[in-house]
Amino acid sequence: MMIDPVFNWIIALALIQLFASAAWHKTRDISGFSQIIASYQILPNTSKPSAALSIIAIEVIAAALLMMPSTRTTGAALVAALLLGYALVMAINLLRNRRLLDCGCHFGQKKQSISWLLVVRNIAITTLALLLFLPMQTRTMNIFDMGIVLFGLSLSSMIYVIVNELFRNHELLQNG
């Protein structure tokens, strides 16, 4: 099975946008992000500031690696590892019945608590990242293809925002 270059580029650019935005958001408040990491009670207290900086660096590196087709699978592997790590940490805390933790994924909006929906979202995005491991069909992309890539990127961004808002509204309705 091979993936069309249009879909490869849409997925790669959407992940670049997501992880560059995530890194930017975390960089703007490293102390706050470090506190979010601390609230999950997974790492020893002494490693939280360095963990925050490491996660930001990995997000930036992943986004950069996704830019080039020659390094895209390495970037996709980093994205998958990060997302599965985030999902695992959320799942551990949900199983501990610690549901009011900030997910750290709100990009300047109101705090969003962790939920099983966010775990599933991270696994779904991981699945998209893993599609970048499929061999890409070799064909020349034309201007029409580039338009489809831009449309696909815009559409994927809107879907991400809408899904996150639905998750947030679901949380608000549950907590009434």
VOGU-3710 file (C-alpha; in Angstrom, 3 decimals, decimal comma):
1> mmidpvfnwi> 0,000/0,000/0,000  1,257/3,467/-0,930  0,114/6,931/0,074  -0,506/9,694/-2,419  1,882/12,644/-1,945  -1,091/14,996/-1,480  -2,261/13,090/1,599  1,307/12,726/2,838  1,779/16,500/2,686  -1,596/17,258/4,288
11> ialaliqlfa> -0,821/14,973/7,240  2,749/16,263/7,580  1,738/19,940/7,429  -1,132/19,414/9,881  1,252/17,748/12,334  3,835/20,494/11,815  1,178/23,100/12,566  -0,025/21,206/15,632  3,409/20,597/17,149  4,882/23,995/16,296
21> saawhktrdi> 1,819/25,613/17,912  2,088/23,318/20,935  5,775/24,145/21,393  5,102/27,867/21,004  2,295/27,747/23,567  4,456/25,864/26,077  7,446/28,167/25,483  5,337/31,208/26,328  4,753/29,795/29,839  7,450/27,234/30,646
31> sgfsqiiasy> 6,814/27,640/34,370  3,096/26,946/33,901  3,839/23,962/31,684  6,268/22,648/34,287  3,488/22,938/36,884  1,146/20,973/34,604  3,789/18,237/34,362  4,130/18,264/38,172  0,369/17,905/38,622  0,407/14,536/36,825
41> qilpntskps> 2,624/13,106/39,592  4,557/10,815/37,253  8,094/12,251/37,360  10,277/13,034/40,388  10,036/16,706/41,443  13,615/17,484/40,464  13,129/16,504/36,808  10,044/18,610/36,006  11,739/21,801/34,704  14,100/19,800/32,501
51> aalsiiaiev> 11,195/17,583/31,362  9,268/20,692/30,273  12,218/21,957/28,229  12,843/18,483/26,780  9,233/18,070/25,668  9,260/21,497/24,007  12,547/20,664/22,249  11,197/17,311/21,018  8,038/18,995/19,688  10,150/21,548/17,784
61> iaaallmmps> 12,475/18,834/16,435  9,515/16,669/15,390  7,918/19,595/13,525  11,227/20,380/11,792  11,805/16,759/10,769  8,309/16,540/9,289  9,132/19,360/6,859  11,417/17,273/4,666  10,259/14,049/3,019  13,679/12,506/3,720
71> trttgaalva> 13,286/12,956/7,508  9,506/12,730/7,710  9,318/9,208/9,164  11,694/10,187/11,977  9,484/13,189/12,722  6,394/10,970/12,578  8,014/8,547/15,026  8,699/11,409/17,467  5,122/12,661/17,086  3,748/9,161/17,717
81> alllgyalvm> 5,967/8,702/20,774  4,935/12,068/22,224  1,225/11,526/21,605  1,270/8,007/23,012  3,225/9,302/26,014  0,647/12,042/26,565  -2,175/9,493/26,204  -0,488/7,115/28,660  0,077/9,808/31,293  -3,545/10,952/30,951
91> ainllrnrrl> -4,834/7,363/31,144  -2,774/6,641/34,278  -4,239/9,696/35,982  -7,777/8,933/34,810  -7,425/5,444/36,280  -6,268/7,126/39,512  -9,553/9,081/39,328  -7,631/12,358/38,944  -9,826/13,958/36,263  -9,387/17,662/36,998
101> ldcgchfgqk> -5,814/17,907/35,722  -5,072/20,436/32,990  -4,336/18,611/29,738  -1,824/21,303/28,761  -3,224/21,370/25,236  -5,389/24,474/25,298  -3,202/26,876/23,276  -4,081/29,982/25,257  -7,736/29,117/25,717  -9,399/28,117/28,952
111> kqsiswllvv> -8,039/25,153/30,863  -9,248/21,770/29,649  -9,288/18,801/31,987  -8,024/15,402/30,906  -10,577/12,874/29,684  -10,827/9,586/27,881  -11,872/11,594/24,811  -8,449/13,289/24,814  -6,749/9,905/25,156  -8,673/8,680/22,098
121> rniaittlal> -7,877/11,919/20,225  -4,152/11,436/20,840  -4,332/7,835/19,644  -6,228/8,941/16,509  -3,606/11,585/15,713  -0,914/8,962/16,343  -2,587/6,785/13,713  -2,402/9,658/11,230  1,282/10,166/12,038  1,927/6,464/11,420
131> llflpmqtrt> 0,420/6,806/7,922  3,566/8,782/7,075  5,485/5,500/7,292  3,686/4,256/4,179  5,775/4,597/1,033  4,803/7,675/-0,954  3,775/7,302/-4,569  6,250/8,960/-6,868  4,519/11,456/-9,067  4,926/15,114/-9,830
141> mnifdmgivl> 2,561/17,333/-7,909  0,913/20,092/-9,920  -0,687/23,395/-8,910  -4,058/21,661/-8,426  -2,415/19,232/-5,983  -0,910/22,159/-4,068  -4,375/23,722/-3,806  -5,765/20,449/-2,459  -2,935/20,342/0,115  -3,752/23,885/1,298
151> fglslssmiy> -7,481/23,078/1,405  -6,757/19,831/3,292  -4,553/21,658/5,795  -7,245/24,286/6,377  -9,916/21,622/6,742  -7,836/19,523/9,145  -7,136/22,621/11,270  -10,836/23,447/11,450  -11,726/19,854/12,329  -9,124/19,838/15,123
161> vivnelfrnh> -10,477/23,083/16,613  -14,102/21,929/16,321  -13,387/18,530/17,900  -11,504/20,157/20,782  -14,384/22,576/21,348  -16,845/19,663/21,350  -14,666/17,885/23,920  -14,529/21,038/26,056  -18,318/21,484/25,834  -18,801/17,820/26,720
171> ellqng> -16,680/18,395/29,829  -18,667/21,517/30,768  -21,961/19,659/30,352  -20,751/16,774/32,512  -19,499/19,084/35,270  -22,660/21,205/34,906
//
